[in-house]
Amino acid sequence: MSLPTSPRRLARPGVRLAAVTVAAALALAACAGSDDPGSTPSATEAADEEVTIRFSWWGSDSRHALTQQVIDAFEAQHPNITVEPDFTTWDGYWDKLSTSIAGGDAPDVITQEERYLRDYGTRGVLLDLAEVEDTLDLSGIDPSVAESGSFDGATYGVATGVNAYVVLADPQAFADAGVEMPDDTTWTWDDYVEIATKISQASGGTVYGTQDFGFNEPGFSIYARQHGQSLYKEDGTLGYKDSLMADWWKISLALQESGGQPEASRSVEIDGAGPEGSLLGTNTGAMGVWWTNQLGAISKASGRQLEILRFPGESEGKRTGMYFKPAMYYSVAKTSEHPEAAALFIDFLVNSTEAGQLLLSDRGLPANLDVRKAVQPSFADADKQAAEFLEGLSADVVDGVAVPPVGAGEVVPLIKRVNGEVLFGQITPEEAAAKFTAEVTTATQK
């Protein structure tokens, strides 16, 4: 008896995936079926074979509690599989994971972040998920998201959920300034600067038009894609011209000069304050660039109904630049003694409505579209708003971004430092672009 096949499993461009034979114990489980959209095979999992797998993740106490509920639900369906939790905070997660791997004790299921996925994949730490494709089904996930964990002809990660980098706007701030909300399907970068400047001028400096966007590289990634370039290429090398990055920083300087965004010192201070301390969160700004999963925290801090907008420039360039970002990834350790059980657990996490109802948006909005639709009524208002936005955005998303190269984790502090130097006038946009490119190249070619 074989597991049921699906129309698309772990598809990768130009790579034909070889089917693998699933252990008889797991095949028995597949026969029972389920009415749950995208659910895992039935709970009867080779009762004569006791299996223990370890699952690592990072996060807050609330995430740990939710995850334990999901583990309990999975174990109820598969009573012979025990899932041992292995969690810590973000700050300690990567050191702990590195130590475990070095000691030959890697968790069976590893939660990954995009900046580290290629590192662990190229080091031979992670299993190519094509080897468990008959257990792990990605047919319900958007192709650009399903393929986002693939590189070098292998798939090393499955998206836990998705976010998008967007402009958040406060309609009340616009109304108070007498400025109309933009049509986000057609507005340009010039419009963005003009609108932000008008809002700042109308408020007399008490409310800024926008918050500086240069402290995070996803904003430039979208800008580069709009111009037919990219932050990273598929092979992990840089995919943009320095002149384009200089142009991106010139927009920020234009906003600073016009008063559309704060002066350099305040911009640095606000960036360090996080979502709750942002201009939007403190009712001192009309716009800012954030991930969709941060809408709830900023809305709560502001006490206002915020609106999600597409990035400016989506209709004026060579193509659209926005994309769906996997919030995290699930991977299987190559050294796992129970890869099929690990894959079965991941399949439950991403494809089960039962797991989706528990996790909701904790790891991004569910990547499985059927699960997202099924659990959407249970979302908080901000998550419902984000889900509706992502659904509307899907027709305009061309593809996903390449997996960042090894060493990409160093880009975060780098771009914050260089952006600060630009805002303070210590270096020109051209010098900043050359510096950023040189330092990223060094960091990713070690």
C-alpha positions as CSV (number, residue, x, y, z in Angstrom):
1,M,0.0,0.0,0.0
2,S,1.5,3.4,-1.0
3,L,0.9,6.9,0.2
4,P,-1.4,9.0,-1.9
5,T,0.3,11.3,-4.4
6,S,-0.4,15.0,-4.9
7,P,-0.3,17.2,-8.0
8,R,2.8,19.1,-6.8
9,R,5.4,18.1,-4.2
10,L,8.5,20.0,-3.5
11,A,8.7,21.3,-7.1
12,R,11.9,23.0,-8.1
13,P,12.6,24.5,-11.5
14,G,14.7,22.1,-13.6
15,V,14.9,19.4,-11.0
16,R,13.1,16.2,-11.3
17,L,12.4,14.8,-7.8
18,A,12.9,11.1,-7.3
19,A,10.2,9.4,-5.3
20,V,11.3,7.5,-2.3
21,T,9.7,4.4,-0.7
22,V,8.1,5.2,2.6
23,A,8.4,2.8,5.5
24,A,5.5,0.4,5.7
25,A,4.5,1.8,9.1
26,L,3.9,5.2,7.7
27,A,2.2,3.8,4.6
28,L,-0.4,2.2,6.9
29,A,-1.1,5.6,8.3
30,A,-1.9,7.0,4.9
31,C,-4.7,4.6,4.3
32,A,-7.1,6.1,6.8
33,G,-7.4,9.6,5.3
34,S,-9.0,12.7,6.8
35,D,-11.5,15.4,6.0
36,D,-9.1,18.0,7.3
37,P,-7.9,20.2,4.4
38,G,-4.3,19.3,3.7
39,S,-4.2,17.1,6.7
40,T,-1.5,14.6,7.5
41,P,-2.2,10.8,7.2
42,S,-4.3,9.2,9.9
43,A,-3.3,8.6,13.4
44,T,-2.6,4.9,13.2
45,E,1.1,5.1,13.0
46,A,2.8,1.7,13.3
47,A,1.8,1.1,16.9
48,D,4.6,-1.5,17.3
49,E,7.4,1.1,16.6
50,E,8.0,3.7,19.3
51,V,9.7,6.8,17.9
52,T,11.1,9.9,19.6
53,I,12.0,13.0,17.7
54,R,13.3,16.4,18.9
55,F,11.9,19.7,17.7
56,S,13.8,23.0,18.2
57,W,12.4,26.5,18.0
58,W,12.9,30.0,19.5
59,G,10.4,32.4,20.9
60,S,8.4,33.8,23.8
61,D,6.6,31.9,26.5
62,S,3.4,32.3,24.7
63,R,4.9,30.6,21.6
64,H,6.2,27.8,23.7
65,A,2.8,27.2,25.2
66,L,1.1,27.2,21.8
67,T,3.7,24.9,20.3
68,Q,3.2,22.4,23.2
69,Q,-0.5,22.3,22.4
70,V,0.3,21.5,18.8
71,I,2.8,18.8,19.9
72,D,0.1,17.3,22.1
73,A,-2.4,17.3,19.2
74,F,0.1,15.5,16.9
75,E,1.0,12.9,19.6
76,A,-2.8,12.2,20.0
77,Q,-3.0,11.3,16.4
78,H,0.3,9.4,16.4
79,P,0.6,7.9,19.9
80,N,3.8,6.0,19.0
81,I,5.7,9.2,18.1
82,T,7.0,11.3,21.0
83,V,8.1,14.9,20.2
84,E,10.5,16.4,22.6
85,P,10.4,20.2,22.8
86,D,13.8,22.0,22.6
87,F,13.3,25.8,22.8
88,T,15.0,28.9,23.8
89,T,15.0,32.7,23.1
90,W,16.1,34.1,19.8
91,D,19.4,35.4,21.4
92,G,20.5,32.0,22.6
93,Y,18.9,29.8,19.8
94,W,21.7,29.8,17.2
95,D,24.5,29.2,19.7
96,K,22.6,26.3,21.2
97,L,21.8,24.8,17.8
98,S,25.4,25.2,16.7
99,T,26.6,23.4,19.8
100,S,24.1,20.6,19.4
101,I,25.1,20.0,15.8
102,A,28.8,20.1,16.6
103,G,28.2,17.5,19.3
104,G,26.4,15.2,16.8
105,D,23.1,15.8,18.5
106,A,21.1,17.8,16.0
107,P,17.4,18.2,16.7
108,D,15.3,16.1,14.2
109,V,13.1,19.0,13.3
110,I,14.9,22.4,13.2
111,T,13.3,25.8,13.0
112,Q,15.3,27.9,10.6
113,E,15.5,31.6,9.6
114,E,16.1,32.6,6.0
115,R,19.5,34.2,6.6
116,Y,20.9,30.9,8.0
117,L,19.2,28.3,5.8
118,R,21.9,28.3,3.1
119,D,24.6,28.1,5.7
120,Y,23.2,24.9,7.3
121,G,22.2,23.4,4.0
122,T,25.6,23.8,2.3
123,R,27.3,22.4,5.4
124,G,25.4,19.1,5.0
125,V,23.4,19.6,8.2
126,L,20.0,19.4,6.6
127,L,18.2,16.7,4.7
128,D,17.1,17.3,1.1
129,L,13.3,17.1,1.7
130,A,12.9,15.4,-1.7
131,E,13.9,12.2,0.2
132,V,10.6,12.5,2.2
133,E,8.4,14.0,-0.4
134,D,5.8,11.3,-0.2
135,T,5.2,12.2,3.5
136,L,5.6,16.0,3.3
137,D,3.0,17.6,0.9
138,L,3.5,21.1,-0.4
139,S,0.7,21.0,-2.9
140,G,-1.4,23.5,-0.9
141,I,1.3,26.2,-0.7
142,D,1.9,28.9,-3.3
143,P,4.8,27.8,-5.5
144,S,6.8,31.0,-4.9
145,V,6.6,30.1,-1.2
146,A,7.1,26.4,-1.5
147,E,10.2,26.8,-3.5
148,S,11.7,29.5,-1.3
149,G,13.6,26.9,0.7
150,S,15.3,25.5,-2.3
151,F,18.8,26.1,-3.7
152,D,21.6,24.1,-5.3
153,G,19.1,21.6,-6.6
154,A,17.7,20.6,-3.2
155,T,15.0,21.7,-0.8
156,Y,16.1,22.3,2.7
157,G,13.2,24.2,4.3
158,V,9.4,24.4,4.4
159,A,7.8,27.8,5.1
160,T,6.1,27.9,8.5
161,G,3.9,30.9,7.3
162,V,4.2,34.0,5.3
163,N,4.5,37.8,5.8
164,A,5.0,40.7,3.4
165,Y,7.0,43.9,3.7
166,V,4.6,46.7,3.3
167,V,3.8,50.3,4.0
168,L,1.5,50.8,7.0
169,A,-0.4,54.0,7.0
170,D,-2.6,55.9,9.5
171,P,-5.7,57.3,7.8
172,Q,-6.4,59.6,10.7
173,A,-3.0,61.3,10.3
174,F,-3.8,61.7,6.6
175,A,-7.2,63.2,7.3
176,D,-5.8,65.6,10.0
177,A,-3.3,66.8,7.5
178,G,-5.9,67.2,4.7
179,V,-4.0,64.8,2.5
180,E,-5.7,62.0,0.5
181,M,-4.7,58.4,1.0
182,P,-2.8,57.2,-2.0
183,D,-3.9,54.7,-4.6
184,D,-1.3,52.1,-3.7
185,T,-1.7,50.3,-7.0
186,T,-0.3,53.3,-8.9
187,W,1.6,55.5,-6.6
188,T,5.3,56.2,-7.4
189,W,8.4,56.9,-5.2
190,D,8.0,60.6,-6.1
191,D,4.4,60.4,-4.8
192,Y,5.7,58.9,-1.6
193,V,8.1,61.7,-1.0
194,E,5.6,64.4,-1.9
195,I,2.8,62.9,0.3
196,A,5.1,62.5,3.3
197,T,6.4,66.1,2.9
198,K,2.8,67.5,2.7
199,I,1.8,65.7,5.9
200,S,4.8,67.0,7.8
201,Q,4.3,70.5,6.6
202,A,0.6,70.5,7.4
203,S,1.2,69.3,11.0
204,G,3.8,71.9,11.7
205,G,6.3,69.3,12.5
206,T,4.3,67.5,15.2
207,V,3.5,64.5,12.9
208,Y,6.0,63.3,10.3
209,G,4.9,62.0,6.9
210,T,6.9,58.8,7.3
211,Q,9.6,56.9,9.2
212,D,13.0,56.3,7.5
213,F,13.0,53.0,5.5
214,G,16.8,52.4,5.2
215,F,17.6,50.4,8.3
216,N,16.4,47.0,6.8
217,E,17.5,45.4,3.6
218,P,14.1,44.0,2.5
219,G,13.1,47.5,1.5
220,F,16.0,47.7,-0.9
221,S,15.3,44.2,-2.1
222,I,11.8,45.3,-3.2
223,Y,13.2,48.5,-4.8
224,A,15.9,46.4,-6.7
225,R,13.3,43.9,-7.9
226,Q,11.1,46.8,-9.3
227,H,14.1,47.7,-11.4
228,G,14.8,44.2,-12.7
229,Q,17.6,43.6,-10.3
230,S,17.8,41.8,-6.9
231,L,19.6,41.9,-3.6
232,Y,20.8,38.4,-4.1
233,K,21.0,36.1,-7.1
234,E,20.1,32.4,-6.9
235,D,23.7,31.5,-6.6
236,G,24.0,33.7,-3.5
237,T,26.0,36.5,-5.2
238,L,24.8,40.1,-5.2
239,G,22.4,41.0,-8.0
240,Y,22.3,44.8,-8.1
241,K,24.3,47.8,-9.3
242,D,25.7,50.2,-6.8
243,S,24.1,53.1,-8.7
244,L,20.7,51.6,-7.9
245,M,21.4,51.3,-4.2
246,A,22.7,54.9,-4.2
247,D,19.4,56.0,-5.8
248,W,17.5,54.2,-3.0
249,W,19.4,56.2,-0.4
250,K,18.8,59.4,-2.2
251,I,15.1,59.0,-1.7
252,S,15.7,58.8,2.0
253,L,17.8,61.9,2.0
254,A,15.2,63.7,0.0
255,L,12.6,62.9,2.6
256,Q,15.0,64.0,5.4
257,E,15.8,67.3,3.6
258,S,12.1,68.1,3.0
259,G,11.1,67.3,6.5
260,G,9.0,64.3,5.3
261,Q,10.9,62.2,7.8
262,P,12.8,63.1,11.0
263,E,16.3,64.2,11.3
264,A,19.1,61.7,11.5
265,S,19.4,61.4,15.3
266,R,15.7,60.9,15.8
267,S,15.5,58.4,13.0
268,V,18.2,56.3,14.6
269,E,16.5,56.6,18.0
270,I,13.1,55.6,16.6
271,D,14.5,52.6,14.7
272,G,15.8,51.3,18.0
273,A,12.4,51.7,19.7
274,G,10.8,48.9,17.8
275,P,7.2,48.7,16.5
276,E,5.5,50.1,19.7
277,G,7.9,53.1,19.8
278,S,7.6,53.8,16.1
279,L,6.1,57.0,14.6
280,L,2.9,55.1,13.9
281,G,2.9,53.4,17.3
282,T,3.2,56.8,19.0
283,N,0.8,58.7,16.7
284,T,3.6,61.0,15.5
285,G,3.8,59.7,12.0
286,A,1.6,58.8,9.1
287,M,3.5,56.0,7.4
288,G,6.3,53.5,7.9
289,V,7.6,50.2,6.4
290,W,6.9,47.1,8.4
291,W,6.1,43.4,8.1
292,T,2.5,42.5,8.0
293,N,2.8,40.4,11.1
294,Q,3.8,43.6,13.0
295,L,0.4,45.3,12.2
296,G,-1.2,44.0,15.4
297,A,1.4,45.4,17.8
298,I,1.6,48.8,16.1
299,S,-2.2,49.1,15.9
300,K,-2.5,48.3,19.5
301,A,0.2,50.8,20.5
302,S,-1.4,53.5,18.4
303,G,-5.0,52.8,19.4
304,R,-6.0,53.4,15.7
305,Q,-7.1,51.4,12.7
306,L,-4.1,51.4,10.4
307,E,-4.2,50.5,6.7
308,I,-1.8,48.2,4.7
309,L,-0.5,49.6,1.5
310,R,1.7,48.2,-1.3
311,F,5.2,49.7,-1.7
312,P,5.3,52.7,-4.0
313,G,6.8,52.1,-7.4
314,E,5.1,48.7,-8.0
315,S,3.5,50.0,-11.3
316,E,6.3,52.2,-12.6
317,G,9.3,49.9,-12.9
318,K,10.2,46.9,-15.0
319,R,8.2,44.6,-12.7
320,T,6.6,44.4,-9.3
321,G,9.0,43.9,-6.4
322,M,6.9,42.8,-3.5
323,Y,7.1,39.2,-2.4
324,F,5.9,36.7,0.2
325,K,8.5,36.1,2.9
326,P,8.5,32.8,4.8
327,A,8.3,33.9,8.5
328,M,10.5,30.9,9.3
329,Y,11.3,27.4,7.9
330,Y,11.1,23.9,9.2
331,S,14.0,21.6,8.3
332,V,14.9,18.0,9.0
333,A,18.4,17.2,10.2
334,K,20.3,14.9,7.8
335,T,21.5,12.9,10.8
336,S,17.9,12.2,12.0
337,E,17.3,8.5,12.7
338,H,13.6,9.1,12.0
339,P,13.3,11.4,8.9
340,E,9.9,10.1,8.0
341,A,8.5,10.8,11.4
342,A,10.1,14.2,11.4
343,A,8.5,14.9,7.9
344,L,5.2,13.7,9.2
345,F,5.4,16.1,12.1
346,I,6.2,19.0,9.7
347,D,3.4,18.0,7.4
348,F,1.1,18.3,10.4
349,L,2.4,21.7,11.4
350,V,1.9,23.2,7.9
351,N,-1.0,21.3,6.5
352,S,-3.3,20.5,9.4
353,T,-6.2,22.8,10.2
354,E,-6.0,21.5,13.8
355,A,-2.4,22.9,14.1
356,G,-3.5,26.0,12.2
357,Q,-6.3,26.7,14.6
358,L,-3.8,26.6,17.5
359,L,-0.9,28.5,16.0
360,L,-3.0,31.0,13.9
361,S,-0.5,33.8,13.0
362,D,2.2,32.9,15.5
363,R,4.7,31.8,12.8
364,G,3.3,34.0,10.0
365,L,-0.1,33.6,8.3
366,P,-0.4,29.9,7.4
367,A,1.5,29.1,4.2
368,N,-1.1,26.5,3.2
369,L,-3.8,28.5,1.6
370,D,-6.6,26.0,2.5
371,V,-5.5,26.1,6.1
372,R,-5.3,29.9,6.1
373,K,-8.9,30.1,4.7
374,A,-10.2,27.6,7.2
375,V,-8.7,29.4,10.3
376,Q,-9.1,33.0,9.1
377,P,-12.4,33.5,11.1
378,S,-10.4,32.8,14.3
379,F,-7.7,35.5,13.5
380,A,-7.4,38.7,15.4
381,D,-8.7,41.7,13.5
382,A,-5.2,42.7,12.4
383,D,-4.4,39.3,11.1
384,K,-7.7,39.2,9.2
385,Q,-6.7,42.5,7.6
386,A,-3.3,41.1,6.7
387,A,-4.7,37.9,5.3
388,E,-7.1,39.9,3.0
389,F,-4.2,42.1,1.9
390,L,-2.0,39.1,1.1
391,E,-4.8,37.5,-0.9
392,G,-5.2,40.6,-3.0
393,L,-1.5,40.9,-3.4
394,S,-1.0,37.4,-4.7
395,A,-2.0,38.3,-8.3
396,D,0.8,40.9,-8.4
397,V,3.6,38.8,-6.9
398,V,5.9,37.6,-9.7
399,D,8.1,35.3,-7.6
400,G,10.0,34.9,-4.4
401,V,13.4,36.1,-3.5
402,A,16.6,33.9,-3.6
403,V,17.7,32.2,-0.4
404,P,20.3,34.6,1.2
405,P,24.0,33.5,1.0
406,V,26.0,32.1,3.8
407,G,27.0,35.0,6.1
408,A,23.8,37.0,5.4
409,G,23.2,37.3,9.1
410,E,25.9,40.0,9.2
411,V,23.9,42.2,6.8
412,V,21.5,43.3,9.4
413,P,23.9,45.3,11.6
414,L,25.8,46.3,8.5
415,I,22.9,48.1,6.8
416,K,21.9,49.8,10.0
417,R,25.4,51.2,10.5
418,V,25.8,52.3,6.9
419,N,22.3,53.8,6.8
420,G,23.1,55.8,9.8
421,E,26.2,57.2,8.2
422,V,24.1,58.2,5.2
423,L,21.5,60.0,7.3
424,F,24.2,61.9,9.3
425,G,25.9,63.0,6.1
426,Q,29.1,61.2,6.9
427,I,29.2,59.4,3.5
428,T,27.4,60.0,0.2
429,P,24.8,57.5,-1.2
430,E,27.4,56.5,-3.8
431,E,30.0,55.8,-1.1
432,A,27.4,54.0,1.0
433,A,26.5,51.7,-1.8
434,A,30.1,50.9,-2.5
435,K,30.8,50.3,1.2
436,F,27.7,48.1,1.6
437,T,28.6,46.0,-1.4
438,A,32.2,45.5,-0.4
439,E,31.3,44.5,3.2
440,V,28.5,42.2,2.2
441,T,30.7,40.5,-0.4
442,T,33.4,40.0,2.2
443,A,30.9,38.6,4.8
444,T,29.3,36.2,2.3
445,Q,32.5,34.9,0.7
446,K,34.3,33.8,3.8
